[in-house]
Amino acid sequence: MADAAATTGTLHDLAPCWSCKGPVSARAPFCHACGAIQPPRALDHFSRLNLPVRFDLDPADIEKQYFGLQRYFHPDRFAAKSAKERALSLQHATNLNRAYETLKQPLGRAEYLLELQGRKIDGEATIADAGLLMEAMEWREELAQAGDRAAVDAIIDRAGQVFDAKVAAIGEAFARDDLAGAAKLATALRYFSKLIDEARARRARLEA
């Protein structure tokens, strides 16, 4: 179940298998000797999905890595195993789900990258940027005045275009290691994500 690459490493990279007590690479999910599933290691979400630590990732690559790894750890594969192995498989599957849910969307990926750099974005904080605050007030006023589906759809389309532009801008900020700029854009990205959700909810109410 383990490949040759997983068996290499220094003594500092090895840990004893809980089942057979043989040496296992610290990053190996299965024992090289007995094949027993190992406890999940402390990894960031990118490493857990075998992805480079960067903002610009192809969503198809994220999905491919997630579903490929999830096949190995799905609890159904361990239904006939011991209680410990079933519990470990569930831990692996849960960690993979958490990594996937965080990285699959640009906003989650941006906020997580900033968190890895010590810049946690407070999603509940009020908008501090005066320009963004004024822009937010204008968008909300327009949404409040939208009286039919066509008007709301127009807001959703325009807000989506702004969202996409900010995704491109935040990618450029990360590429030049401008974390302050990336954090500012992430705040704007969060606002436009919420605005689009609110507009869709308003459209549903108008259709009801």
Helices and strands as residue ranges (DSSP letters): G 5-7, G 11-13, E 14-16, E 23-25, H 45-48, H 59-73, G 75-78, H 83-103, H 106-116, H 130-145, H 149-175, H 179-207
